[in-house]
Amino acid sequence: MLYAIIGEDVDDSLEARHRARPDHLARIEALRDEGRLLLAGPFPAVDGSDPGEAGFTGSLIVAEFESLAQAREWADADPYMGAGVYSQVSVKPFKKVLP
C-alpha cells in the first residue's frame, strides 16, 4: 500500500537540511530503485521553486510499504529526523486516484 510521509521542519532548518541531505536522498533513491517511490520533494517556504535562504517548511514522500508500521519505522530512521530538521512526521495511508 502507498503511504504519505509528511515531515514538518523546525524553524531555521536550512543548515541542518544541507548537512543531512545526501543521506536523506540516498534513502529516497533506494525506494525509487526498488520501484516503491511515487513522489518526493520539499515544501518551499516561499512561493517559488528556489526559496533561497527562506528554506523549506517540510517534505512529502509517497511510497509503497508493506504496512503502516513499516512506513513509520522507515520515516523514524530518516536522516532528517536525526539531524533535527523535522519537528514532527506524520505517516498516513494514501490512495492514489489520479492520474
N, C-alpha and C positions, 0 to 999 in steps of 0.2 A: 504494500500500500504506500501511497505518497504521504509525506508529512511536510508541513511548513515549519521551518525553524526560524524564528524571528528574534534576533538579538537587538537589544536596546543599549546604545552606548552611554557611558558615563560622560559628563561634561569634559571637554578638552581631551578627547581620546586620540587625537590625530597622531601624536608622537608614539603612543603605545601601539596603535594600529600599524604604523610603519615598521616598528620593530618586529611585530608578530606576523606580519602579512605573508612572508614566504612560507612559513609553516602552515598557516591558515589556508593559503591557496593550494598547497601540496595535498592537503586532505580533501579539498573540494575537487581537485583534478583527479584524485583517485576514485571518487564517486563517479566522475564523468567517464573515466577509463573503464569502469565496471558497468557502464550503461545505466546507472542509477540516478543520475542528476537530471532534473528537468530544467532548473534555472537557479542562478545565484547572483547576488550583487548587493551593493551597499545603497543606503538611502542618503543622498547628499543633503547637507544641512541647509543649502540654498537651492533655489530653482535654477539648476544648471548641471551639466554632466561633470564639470570640473569645479568642485566647490573651493579649491584652493585651501587657504588657511582656515576657512569655516569648518572644514572637515565633514564628518558624517554623523548621522544620528542613530544608525543601526544597520542591520543587514537582514537579507532574506535568502534562505536556501530552501528549495523544494526538491526533495529527493526521495527515493524509494528505500524503505527499510522493512524488515520483517514484522516489526511491531512498534508500538508507541514507546515501549520500554527501550528497545534498541535505538530508536531515533533520539530519545532523551539521553541515553548513555553516550552516543556519538556527539551530541551537542555539548554535553557537560565536559567532554575531553577536548573541545576546540581550543586551540592556542589563544584565541582572543579572550577566552574565559580566564586562563592562567595569567595572561598579561594585564588583566584588569581593564580591558576595553569595554566589555559588556557589564552593565549594571544588573541586567536580568535577561533571561532567554525563555521564550515560550515555544513549546512544541505542540503542534496540533495536527490531527489527521486532515488531509487535503484531498478533495475530489476534483480532479481536472474535468472540466466540461467543454471548454473551447480553447484554442482551436483544436 
